[in-house]
Amino acid sequence: MKINLLFLLLFISYLLPAQNISKETTTIILFRHAEAATTSSDPRNPDLSEAGMERAKRLTSLLSDLIIDECYSTPLKRTQQTIQFIAAQRGQATKEYDPRALPAFADALRQSTGKTILVAGHSNTTPTLVNLLIGEERYRQLHESEFGKIWMLTFINGKLAQTLVLNY
């Protein structure tokens, strides 16, 4: 039931800006990477766990009907592996961004008008990036056990028109 409600909310949120469709409508969808493996030969850059791989596949299914123009990820395995199925489904390469340069990345995202963009990040960088994009400190760092939050930001003519926060 929870996943059906999420589909309904995503569908509604995707249609709402349709009344103002123009090349100036931009949607940025941001999420934290899925669960990382706790045992790894490289604990600073682990792969996704089995549960994380399942979550990444659910996210891919959830977003499968959206037209995605660009996919972004930090250079770490867990973010790349979370977004890889979505990018592969569309025949796209995932572009890397530097999580230490979020203000510049936020500026670049806001310049990408007329697109739908996915961004995979981390428990601290994703809420920070959302705050930079919306221009206010509204969201705080995610708890280390929280993996299922999605922010959908819609900009029309460069101005924030809608912020939707979902859990999957």
Residue, then its C-alpha position, 0 to 999 in steps of 0.5 A: m500500500k505504501i508503494n502504491l501511494l508513492f506511485l500516486l504522489l509521483f504521478i500527481s507531482y509529475l503532472l502538476p507542472a504540466q499546466n505550465i509546460s515550457k522549456e523552462t520547467t526543470t525537475i530535480i530529483l534527489f535521493r541518498h544512496a541505498e544501503a552500503a555493505t558493512t563488511s568491505s575490503d574498503p570500508r571508506n568506499p563500500d559496495l551496496s549491500e544485498a538490501g541496498m541492491e534491492r532498494a536501488k532496483r525498487l527505485t529504478s522501478l519507481l522512476s521507470d516511467l519518468i523521462i530522465d535527461e541526466c543522472y549524477s552521482t558522487p564518485l563513491k561506489r554506493t552512489q554510483q551503484t544506486i543510480q546505475f540501473i536507472a541510467a542503464q535503463r535509459g542508455q545514459a552514462t552517469k555524470e560525477y559531481d564533487p560533493r565538496a563543491l555543492p554550491a557550484f553544483a547547485d548553480a549548475l543544476r539550476q542552469s539546466t533548464g527544461k530537464t529532469i535530472l536525478v542526483a544520488g548523494h549521501s546522508n549529509t550532502t543530499p539535504t544540503l544540496v536540496n537546501l541550496l537549490i531551494g534557497e533556505e535551510r529547511y532539511r537536516q542531515l539524514h540519520e545513518s539508517e535512513f535511506g528511502k527519502i526522495w526530494m522532487l523539486t520543480f522549477i518554472n522559469g528558474k523559480l521554485a514552484q514545488t517541493l515534494v518529499l517522499n519516502y519509498 
